[in-house]
Amino acid sequence: MVVVAIVAVLAGAAVGYLVSQRVARRKGEQAARMAEGLVAEARQRAESIRKEAEIKAKEEIYGQRERFERETQEIRGELRGLERRLSKREDNIDRKADLINKKERFLDEQEKKISEQEAQFTQKQGELNALVESEKENLKRISGMTREEAQKLLLERLEKELVHEQAELIQRVTDETKELADAKAREILATSIQRLAADHTVEHVVSTIDIPNDEMKGRIIGREGRNIRAFERATGVDVIVDDTPGVVVVSGFDSVRREVARLAMERLIVDGRIHPARIEEVVEETRKEIEQVIRETGKKTILEVDIRGVHPKEVELLGRLRYRTSYGQNVLSHSVEVAWLASMLAGELGLDPVLARRCGLLHDIGKAVDHEMEGGHPAIGADLAKRYEEKPVVQNAIAGHHGDVDPTSIYTVLVMAADAISASRPGARRETLEKYIKRLERLEGIAGSFPGVDKAYAIQAGREVRVIVNSDKIGDKDAAKVCRDIAKEIENELSYPGEVKVTLIRETRFTEFAR
């Protein structure tokens, strides 16, 4: 029994061992198959991740390419805008040169007339001397004449003297009539001027915006300048962010765009959210508000001047004149003043004051779009008046208020007189073009008079002078002294609004060619 038990135990152990080995082998095979599945799954995931990475990389490259193309298009648009502005400036310079040539021809013609008058005066003096000699000879002959001959000769002389006195009397009466007419005209003008006293404001082509701190300048510029570029592109103006503390300057020729930019910039500063999308949104909202203000201003002006039947487009153009200046004088205020002056002059002369007001109010309407159309503002205004079916009298008053065309009615002459009165009133205009050019030339002359200065340029409408010096004659230490001396000389010699920035440039350049 013991032996049987031992054999059974051994047999059971052997069977158990075989069973455990078989189970272990099956588990190993299952683990191998599971590992192969995991490896295959990991490979699939790695392949999908690689494909997704390639897709994202392609999308990123495509996005960068689109951004580069957009920025390239924007830069090309800005360059085209600069080319258009330069072209307009060249046209303005050509027109000014033509005007100067016309003035020179006019002066030459006046000199010729004066020379001719001097020659005529010399000729008449000679004739008078000859007449005196002839009378002396006649007196000598009379002494040997009979009574009848002397009486006849005396009557002939009396007749000639009477004819001469009659001509003198006519001339004297004519001169007195002209003097009375001139006196009456002066009285009418003085009465009209005294009846209207208008305030004048001087505006600039730049607008200054206060900022709370200099940190705001960085937010206005944005990362890599994207905010300031977006703002300039949306508004069409130049934004100047310099070292001046607490201010940002908005510069633009179009006063309407400049006002939109000023208000939009103030709102962005108050809001604090400054990024391209927000800039475009605020600028668009501000532009709509300004357009509404322009329309309301035009309507108020029509009611103030009390005229009827004005075309809606003309009303809008009048509203735009609120943001337009000429030699520092607000064009809308000037137009309203001219309208009332022309009306008063017409009333003094017994003419239609309503028609005179209409001519005076619309005489400068061409200035609302003169930067968008070719030609002078009288011709542009006359074309607009014809397009909006104004009367020929109004068209001629607009076209001829600067003497470009001959007046066909008395209302044109009234508008010319009222325009001259308004422009020449003390304080109406701060600085004429001639004075402006002379001031710039004087700035460049003062800077160029110092030893060692090669070139000097007045820029930014005379607010800055760029001075380029010879680096061989002036060292770094002397450059600061020369710059300070130029600034002191400008302060002592010139009168100007605000301040003038003097920038001195000293540099050394070397050039070689690789062949």
Secondary structure, 3 states (H helix, E strand, C coil): CHHHHHHHHHHHHHHHHHHHHHHHHHHHHHHHHHHHHHHHHHHHHHHHHHHHHHHHHHHHHHHHHHHHHHHHHHHHHHHHHHHHHHHHHHHHHHHHHHHHHHHHHHHHHHHHHHHHHHHHHHHHHHHHHHHHHHHHHHHHHHCCCCHHHHHHHHHHHHHHHHHHHHHHHHHHHHHHHHHHHHHHHHHHHHHHHHHCCCCCCECCCEEEEECCCCHHHHHHHCHHHHHHHHHHHHHCCEEECCCCCCEEEEECCCHHHHHHHHHHHHHHHHHCCCCHHHHHHHHHHHHHHHHHHHHHHHHHHHHHHCCCCCCHHHHHHHHHHHHCEECCEEHHHHHHHHHHHHHHHHHHHCCCHHHHHHHHHHCCHHHHCCCCCCCCHHHHHHHHHHHCCCCHHHHHHHHCCCCCCCCCCHHHHHHHHHHHHHHHCCCCCCCCHHHHHHHHHHHHHHHHCCCCEEEEEEEHHHCEEEEEECCCCCCHHHHHHHHHHHHHHHHHHCCCCCCCEEEEECCCCCCCCCC
